[in-house]
């Protein structure tokens, strides 16, 4: 009997052809939006999480509060300095302290110019190795620079392959940075981080001399002796800097963050974005549900005599109800399946286009079976709910009255 219901419902949908597909359209657009955007959002979240994993649980990041968008410290009203560094180093549980400079500079090569990120490498050999290990920097060709490599730089994959210069950059190539020539000593292996792929690394003294930087620090990486005490160390550094600057709690012009805190902040933002995306897609699904209800009401009106005939030959209210509910459910189910498949395709297409455009592998797609299953199930549920009232109306028709219409 159930198979007969499904067979009859399928024949009815096929008979209404174009109208059925137009009804399904509203559903699968919403499902496609949900699947594609959430899949990309989850993929991006995993990629960003992977970048934070380069910083171990025993490291802190200290930087000035930003007044706008840009490299760490570049938009700060008051930058960290050597005095702040001594305060940080005075905390008992602090093991290693590495300062960073991150700026934007004009780079010229092959009669073309571009503005790129510069990041400093410490002049101390041990601290330089510490930084390379912390950021998990691997060399593709050439070598990583050491404190004795004055006038040499290491570039990211995107810089080496940049179309801005019209010519690939190789080891041994000379780049003009802010009017000074630097030799490319090495090219980094591709990383998940687009920042590393698009950076130029140079020695701190070279960077200060080239950009005329004085007693300024953009970023401080701190390794603590005991990772279990990292929060206590962060609080102690915060208190000491706050007292030295005579600032009130909550009004600091600097931040001290553990990787966990930074990751938590990013995850909160991404979760809000996913929630908004889901809300927008839900509106589309609501419109699709109204479309299904409208189609089913129209179907009831068009098939009044058919319903009367079915009841006259013995069909019960529950039989009519079941047929109409199956029809509306099938509309939702078909829309969900098509929408899920289309959403996966759109997600991969958008990811490929973004990665190709930005020259990075950051934009990934995370397709989880539970996401696909939930989307299709939700679509099916929307179809069922949208068809309840029309199905009830159809099941309550009196056989004699239906045959008269």
VOGU-141782 format. One record per residue (C-alpha): chain; x, y, z; residue in one letter; residue number from 1. Coordinates in nm, 2 decimals, padded with zeros to 4 digits. Each point is the difference from the previous one (the first is absolute). Layout:
   chaine     east    north       up   residu   num
        A        X        Y        Z        a   NUM
...
% end
This chain:
   chaine     east    north       up   residu   num
        A    00.00    00.00    00.00        x     1
        A    00.28    00.24    00.09        x     2
        A    00.17   -00.06   -00.33        x     3
        A   -00.32    00.07   -00.18        x     4
        A   -00.02    00.34    00.18        x     5
        A    00.35    00.08   -00.11        x     6
        A   -00.06   -00.11   -00.36        x     7
        A   -00.32    00.21   -00.02        x     8
        A    00.17    00.30    00.16        x     9
        A    00.29   -00.02   -00.24        x    10
        A   -00.23   -00.03   -00.31        x    11
        A   -00.19    00.31    00.12        x    12
        A    00.32    00.20    00.04        x    13
        A    00.12   -00.11   -00.34        x    14
        A   -00.33    00.09   -00.16        x    15
        A    00.03    00.36    00.13        x    16
        A    00.35    00.02   -00.14        x    17
        A    00.11    00.36   -00.02        x    18
        A   -00.21    00.11    00.30        x    19
        A    00.17   -00.27    00.21        x    20
        A    00.35    00.11   -00.11        x    21
        A   -00.08    00.37    00.07        x    22
        A   -00.12   -00.10    00.35        x    23
        A    00.32   -00.20    00.06        x    24
        A    00.21    00.29   -00.12        x    25
        A   -00.08    00.20    00.32        x    26
        A    00.11   -00.29    00.22        x    27
        A    00.32   -00.09   -00.17        x    28
        A    00.12    00.36   -00.02        x    29
        A   -00.02    00.02    00.38        x    30
        A    00.16   -00.33    00.06        x    31
        A    00.28    00.07   -00.25        x    32
        A    00.07    00.33    00.18        x    33
        A    00.00   -00.18    00.34        x    34
        A    00.23   -00.28   -00.11        x    35
        A    00.25    00.20   -00.20        x    36
        A    00.04    00.28    00.25        x    37
        A    00.02   -00.21    00.31        x    38
        A    00.24   -00.25   -00.17        x    39
        A    00.23    00.29   -00.09        x    40
        A   -00.04    00.16    00.34        x    41
        A    00.09   -00.32    00.18        x    42
        A    00.29   -00.05   -00.24        x    43
        A    00.13    00.35    00.06        x    44
        A   -00.04   -00.05    00.38        x    45
        A    00.21   -00.32   -00.02        x    46
        A    00.27    00.18   -00.21        x    47
        A    00.02    00.29    00.25        x    48
        A    00.01   -00.24    00.29        x    49
        A    00.29   -00.17   -00.18        x    50
        A    00.19    00.33   -00.02        x    51
        A   -00.04    00.06    00.37        x    52
        A    00.13   -00.35    00.07        x    53
        A    00.34    00.13   -00.12        x    54
        A    00.02    00.18    00.33        x    55
        A    00.04   -00.25    00.28        x    56
        A   -00.19    00.00    00.33        x    57
        A    00.31    00.15    00.17        x    58
        A    00.01    00.32   -00.20        x    59
        A   -00.16    00.35    00.05        x    60
        A   -00.05    00.28   -00.25        x    61
        A    00.03    00.35    00.12        x    62
        A   -00.08    00.30   -00.22        x    63
        A   -00.13    00.35    00.01        x    64
        A   -00.37    00.06   -00.03        x    65
        A   -00.09    00.07   -00.37        x    66
        A   -00.19    00.31   -00.12        x    67
        A   -00.07   -00.14   -00.34        x    68
        A    00.07   -00.28   -00.24        x    69
        A    00.36   -00.09   -00.10        x    70
        A    00.30   -00.21    00.12        x    71
        A    00.04   -00.05    00.37        x    72
        A    00.11    00.33    00.16        x    73
        A   -00.02    00.20   -00.32        x    74
        A   -00.32    00.19    00.10        x    75
        A    00.07    00.02    00.37        x    76
        A   -00.02    00.34    00.17        x    77
        A    00.28   -00.09    00.24        x    78
        A    00.24   -00.28   -00.10        x    79
        A    00.19   -00.22    00.23        x    80
        A    00.36    00.10    00.06        x    81
        A    00.33   -00.12    00.17        x    82
        A   -00.12    00.11    00.34        x    83
        A   -00.31   -00.22   -00.03        x    84
        A    00.23   -00.28   -00.11        x    85
        A    00.20    00.02    00.31        x    86
        A   -00.32   -00.01    00.21        x    87
        A   -00.11   -00.32   -00.18        x    88
        A    00.34   -00.16    00.04        x    89
        A   -00.01    00.07    00.38        x    90
        A   -00.29   -00.24    00.05        x    91
        A    00.15   -00.31    00.17        x    92
        A   -00.18   -00.27   -00.20        x    93
        A    00.10    00.16   -00.34        x    94
        A    00.25   -00.21   -00.18        x    95
        A    00.06    00.14   -00.35        x    96
        A   -00.10    00.34   -00.14        x    97
        A    00.01    00.08   -00.38        x    98
        A   -00.09    00.34   -00.14        x    99
        A   -00.15    00.04   -00.35        x   100
        A   -00.04    00.29   -00.24        x   101
        A   -00.28   -00.04   -00.27        x   102
        A   -00.04    00.28   -00.25        x   103
        A   -00.10    00.07   -00.36        x   104
        A    00.26    00.12   -00.24        x   105
        A    00.04    00.07   -00.38        x   106
        A    00.17   -00.27   -00.19        x   107
        A    00.14    00.04   -00.35        x   108
        A    00.11   -00.26   -00.25        x   109
        A    00.01   -00.04   -00.37        x   110
        A   -00.11    00.37   -00.04        x   111
        A   -00.32   -00.07    00.19        x   112
        A   -00.09    00.08    00.36        x   113
        A   -00.23   -00.13    00.27        x   114
        A   -00.07    00.05    00.37        x   115
        A    00.08   -00.31    00.21        x   116
        A    00.03   -00.10    00.36        x   117
        A    00.34    00.00    00.17        x   118
        A    00.07   -00.19    00.32        x   119
        A    00.31    00.00    00.21        x   120
        A    00.23   -00.28    00.10        x   121
        A    00.19    00.04    00.33        x   122
        A    00.37    00.08   -00.01        x   123
        A    00.06   -00.27    00.27        x   124
        A    00.06   -00.35   -00.15        x   125
        A   -00.19   -00.18    00.27        x   126
        A   -00.30    00.23   -00.02        x   127
        A    00.00   -00.03   -00.38        x   128
        A   -00.01   -00.38    00.02        x   129
        A   -00.28    00.03    00.26        x   130
        A   -00.20    00.21   -00.24        x   131
        A    00.05   -00.23   -00.29        x   132
        A   -00.11   -00.29    00.21        x   133
        A   -00.30    00.18    00.15        x   134
        A   -00.13    00.10   -00.34        x   135
        A    00.09   -00.33   -00.15        x   136
        A    00.19    00.16   -00.29        x   137
        A    00.14   -00.24   -00.25        x   138
        A    00.22    00.09   -00.30        x   139
        A   -00.09   -00.10   -00.35        x   140
        A    00.32    00.13   -00.17        x   141
        A    00.31    00.18    00.13        x   142
        A    00.03    00.04    00.38        x   143
        A   -00.14    00.18    00.30        x   144
        A    00.19    00.31    00.09        x   145
        A    00.22    00.02    00.31        x   146
        A    00.12    00.31    00.20        x   147
        A    00.31    00.01   -00.23        x   148
        A   -00.20    00.03   -00.32        x   149
        A   -00.02    00.38   -00.02        x   150
        A   -00.17    00.13   -00.31        x   151
        A   -00.18   -00.34   -00.07        x   152
        A   -00.36   -00.09    00.02        x   153
        A   -00.23   -00.30   -00.01        x   154
        A   -00.33    00.02   -00.19        x   155
        A   -00.33   -00.18    00.01        x   156
        A   -00.14   -00.21   -00.28        x   157
        A   -00.24    00.26   -00.11        x   158
        A    00.27    00.27   -00.03        x   159
        A    00.22   -00.23   -00.21        x   160
        A   -00.29   -00.08   -00.24        x   161
        A   -00.16    00.34    00.01        x   162
        A   -00.14    00.12   -00.33        x   163
        A    00.04    00.36    00.12        x   164
        A    00.36   -00.01   -00.11        x   165
        A   -00.06   -00.18   -00.33        x   166
        A    00.29   -00.24    00.06        x   167
        A    00.06   -00.28    00.25        x   168
        A    00.24    00.08    00.28        x   169
        A    00.28   -00.26    00.07        x   170
        A    00.28   -00.05    00.26        x   171
        A    00.27    00.26   -00.08        x   172
        A   -00.24    00.26   -00.14        x   173
        A    00.04    00.35    00.13        x   174
        A   -00.31    00.19    00.12        x   175
        A   -00.01    00.37    00.06        x   176
        A   -00.18    00.07    00.33        x   177
        A   -00.06    00.36    00.09        x   178
        A    00.30    00.11   -00.21        x   179
        A    00.24   -00.27    00.12        x   180
        A    00.11   -00.32   -00.17        x   181
        A   -00.04   -00.34    00.17        x   182
        A    00.10   -00.34   -00.13        x   183
        A   -00.25   -00.29    00.02        x   184
        A    00.17   -00.26    00.21        x   185
        A   -00.29   -00.25    00.02        x   186
        A   -00.36   -00.06   -00.10        x   187
        A   -00.24   -00.15    00.26        x   188
        A   -00.21   -00.31   -00.06        x   189
        A   -00.37    00.06   -00.04        x   190
        A   -00.18    00.03    00.34        x   191
        A   -00.37    00.00    00.10        x   192
        A    00.05    00.36    00.11        x   193
        A   -00.04    00.26   -00.27        x   194
        A    00.20    00.23    00.22        x   195
        A    00.31   -00.22   -00.02        x   196
        A   -00.05   -00.06   -00.37        x   197
        A   -00.01    00.37   -00.06        x   198
        A    00.28    00.12    00.23        x   199
        A    00.36    00.12   -00.05        x   200
        A    00.22   -00.08    00.29        x   201
        A    00.31    00.21    00.07        x   202
        A    00.24    00.05    00.30        x   203
        A   -00.13    00.24    00.26        x   204
        A    00.29    00.25   -00.04        x   205
        A   -00.04    00.00   -00.38        x   206
        A   -00.37    00.07    00.05        x   207
        A    00.05    00.28    00.25        x   208
        A    00.26    00.16   -00.22        x   209
        A   -00.21   -00.03   -00.32        x   210
        A   -00.32    00.13    00.15        x   211
        A    00.16    00.24    00.25        x   212
        A   -00.16   -00.17    00.30        x   213
        A    00.11    00.11    00.35        x   214
        A   -00.08   -00.14    00.34        x   215
        A   -00.32   -00.17   -00.11        x   216
        A   -00.13   -00.36    00.03        x   217
        A   -00.31   -00.12   -00.19        x   218
        A   -00.03   -00.35    00.16        x   219
        A    00.16   -00.20    00.28        x   220
        A    00.00   -00.38    00.01        x   221
        A    00.05   -00.14    00.35        x   222
        A    00.08   -00.36    00.09        x   223
        A   -00.08   -00.09    00.36        x   224
        A    00.19   -00.26    00.21        x   225
        A   -00.31   -00.19    00.10        x   226
        A   -00.29   -00.01   -00.25        x   227
        A   -00.24   -00.09    00.29        x   228
        A    00.07    00.35    00.14        x   229
        A   -00.05    00.19   -00.32        x   230
        A   -00.32    00.17    00.11        x   231
        A    00.17    00.11    00.32        x   232
        A    00.30    00.14   -00.20        x   233
        A   -00.23    00.18   -00.23        x   234
        A   -00.18    00.16    00.29        x   235
        A    00.33    00.10    00.17        x   236
        A    00.13    00.16   -00.32        x   237
        A   -00.33    00.19   -00.05        x   238
        A    00.01    00.13    00.36        x   239
        A    00.36    00.11   -00.02        x   240
        A   -00.05    00.18   -00.33        x   241
        A   -00.33    00.16    00.12        x   242
        A    00.17    00.13    00.32        x   243
        A    00.29    00.14   -00.19        x   244
        A   -00.22    00.18   -00.25        x   245
        A   -00.24    00.11    00.28        x   246
        A   -00.30   -00.14   -00.18        x   247
        A   -00.33   -00.13    00.14        x   248
        A   -00.12   -00.35   -00.04        x   249
        A   -00.19   -00.04   -00.33        x   250
        A    00.16    00.31   -00.15        x   251
        A    00.34   -00.14   -00.09        x   252
        A    00.16    00.11   -00.33        x   253
        A    00.16   -00.34   -00.04        x   254
        A   -00.11   -00.37    00.00        x   255
        A    00.15   -00.32    00.14        x   256
        A   -00.15   -00.31   -00.16        x   257
        A    00.05   -00.37    00.02        x   258
        A   -00.06   -00.20   -00.31        x   259
        A   -00.31   -00.15    00.16        x   260
        A   -00.14    00.35    00.06        x   261
        A    00.08    00.12   -00.35        x   262
        A   -00.16   -00.32   -00.15        x   263
        A   -00.31    00.04    00.22        x   264
        A   -00.05    00.36   -00.13        x   265
        A    00.03   -00.11   -00.36        x   266
        A   -00.23   -00.30    00.05        x   267
        A   -00.26    00.23    00.16        x   268
        A    00.01    00.23   -00.31        x   269
        A   -00.03   -00.29   -00.24        x   270
        A   -00.28   -00.16    00.19        x   271
        A   -00.19    00.33   -00.01        x   272
        A    00.06    00.02   -00.38        x   273
        A   -00.13   -00.36   -00.04        x   274
        A   -00.31    00.09    00.21        x   275
        A   -00.07    00.30   -00.22        x   276
        A    00.05   -00.21   -00.31        x   277
        A   -00.24   -00.26    00.14        x   278
        A   -00.26    00.26    00.07        x   279
        A    00.02    00.14   -00.35        x   280
        A   -00.04   -00.34   -00.15        x   281
        A   -00.29   -00.08    00.23        x   282
        A   -00.19    00.29   -00.15        x   283
        A    00.05   -00.16   -00.34        x   284
        A   -00.12   -00.33    00.13        x   285
        A   -00.31    00.17    00.15        x   286
        A   -00.08    00.15   -00.34        x   287
        A    00.05   -00.35   -00.15        x   288
        A   -00.24   -00.15    00.26        x   289
        A   -00.26    00.26   -00.09        x   290
        A    00.05   -00.10   -00.36        x   291
        A   -00.07   -00.37    00.08        x   292
        A   -00.31    00.10    00.20        x   293
        A   -00.13    00.20   -00.29        x   294
        A    00.07   -00.28   -00.24        x   295
        A   -00.18   -00.25    00.22        x   296
        A   -00.30    00.23    00.05        x   297
        A   -00.03    00.04   -00.38        x   298
        A    00.03   -00.37   -00.04        x   299
        A   -00.29   -00.06    00.24        x   300
        A   -00.22    00.24   -00.20        x   301
        A    00.10   -00.15   -00.34        x   302
        A   -00.05   -00.36    00.12        x   303
        A   -00.33    00.04    00.19        x   304
        A   -00.19   -00.24   -00.22        x   305
        A    00.29   -00.25    00.01        x   306
        A   -00.01    00.01    00.38        x   307
        A   -00.38   -00.05   -00.01        x   308
        A    00.04   -00.30   -00.23        x   309
        A    00.27   -00.15    00.22        x   310
        A   -00.23    00.04    00.30        x   311
        A   -00.30   -00.14   -00.19        x   312
        A    00.19   -00.32   -00.07        x   313
        A    00.11   -00.05    00.36        x   314
        A    00.29    00.23    00.07        x   315
        A    00.01    00.12    00.36        x   316
        A    00.10    00.34    00.14        x   317
        A    00.33   -00.14    00.12        x   318
        A    00.07   -00.13   -00.36        x   319
        A   -00.05    00.35   -00.15        x   320
        A    00.19    00.16    00.28        x   321
        A    00.29   -00.24   -00.06        x   322
        A    00.02    00.06   -00.37        x   323
        A    00.01    00.37    00.03        x   324
        A    00.25    00.00    00.28        x   325
        A    00.23   -00.23   -00.20        x   326
        A   -00.03    00.23   -00.30        x   327
        A    00.10    00.31    00.21        x   328
        A    00.27   -00.20    00.17        x   329
        A    00.14   -00.12   -00.33        x   330
        A    00.02    00.36   -00.12        x   331
        A    00.20    00.09    00.30        x   332
        A    00.22   -00.31   -00.02        x   333
        A    00.08    00.05   -00.37        x   334
        A    00.08    00.36    00.06        x   335
        A    00.22   -00.09    00.29        x   336
        A    00.20   -00.26   -00.20        x   337
        A    00.05    00.23   -00.30        x   338
        A    00.08    00.29    00.23        x   339
        A    00.25   -00.20    00.20        x   340
        A    00.18   -00.12   -00.31        x   341
        A    00.00    00.35   -00.15        x   342
        A    00.12    00.15    00.33        x   343
        A    00.30   -00.24    00.01        x   344
        A    00.09    00.09   -00.36        x   345
        A   -00.03    00.38    00.07        x   346
        A    00.21   -00.03    00.31        x   347
        A    00.29   -00.18   -00.18        x   348
        A   -00.03    00.24   -00.30        x   349
        A    00.01    00.31    00.23        x   350
        A    00.29   -00.15    00.20        x   351
        A    00.20   -00.07   -00.32        x   352
        A   -00.07    00.35   -00.13        x   353
        A    00.10    00.17    00.33        x   354
        A    00.32   -00.21    00.04        x   355
        A    00.10    00.06   -00.36        x   356
        A   -00.06    00.38    00.03        x   357
        A    00.19    00.04    00.33        x   358
        A    00.26   -00.27   -00.07        x   359
        A   -00.07   -00.18    00.33        x   360
        A   -00.15   -00.32    00.13        x   361
        A   -00.18    00.17    00.28        x   362
        A   -00.35   -00.03   -00.14        x   363
        A   -00.09   -00.36    00.05        x   364
        A   -00.33   -00.19   -00.01        x   365
        A   -00.11   -00.22    00.28        x   366
        A   -00.28   -00.24   -00.10        x   367
        A   -00.14   -00.19    00.29        x   368
        A   -00.26   -00.28   -00.06        x   369
        A   -00.20    00.14    00.29        x   370
        A   -00.02    00.34   -00.18        x   371
        A   -00.13   -00.16   -00.32        x   372
        A   -00.24   -00.23    00.19        x   373
        A   -00.13    00.28    00.22        x   374
        A   -00.06    00.23   -00.31        x   375
        A   -00.19   -00.27   -00.19        x   376
        A   -00.20   -00.10    00.32        x   377
        A   -00.08    00.36    00.07        x   378
        A   -00.12    00.05   -00.36        x   379
        A   -00.22   -00.31    00.02        x   380
        A   -00.14    00.13    00.33        x   381
        A   -00.08    00.34   -00.15        x   382
        A   -00.18   -00.18   -00.29        x   383
        A   -00.21   -00.21    00.24        x   384
        A   -00.09    00.29    00.22        x   385
        A   -00.09    00.21   -00.30        x   386
        A   -00.24   -00.27   -00.13        x   387
        A   -00.18   -00.07    00.33        x   388
        A   -00.28    00.26   -00.04        x   389
        A   -00.07   -00.07   -00.37        x   390
        A    00.01   -00.38    00.07        x   391
        A   -00.25    00.04    00.29        x   392
        A   -00.22    00.21   -00.22        x   393
        A    00.01   -00.26   -00.28        x   394
        A   -00.08   -00.29    00.25        x   395
        A   -00.31    00.18    00.14        x   396
        A   -00.17    00.04   -00.34        x   397
        A   -00.34   -00.16   -00.02        x   398
        A   -00.02   -00.25   -00.29        x   399
        A   -00.33    00.13   -00.13        x   400
        A    00.10    00.37    00.02        x   401
        A    00.34   -00.08   -00.16        x   402
        A   -00.16   -00.18   -00.30        x   403
        A   -00.24    00.30   -00.06        x   404
        A    00.29    00.25   -00.04        x   405
% end
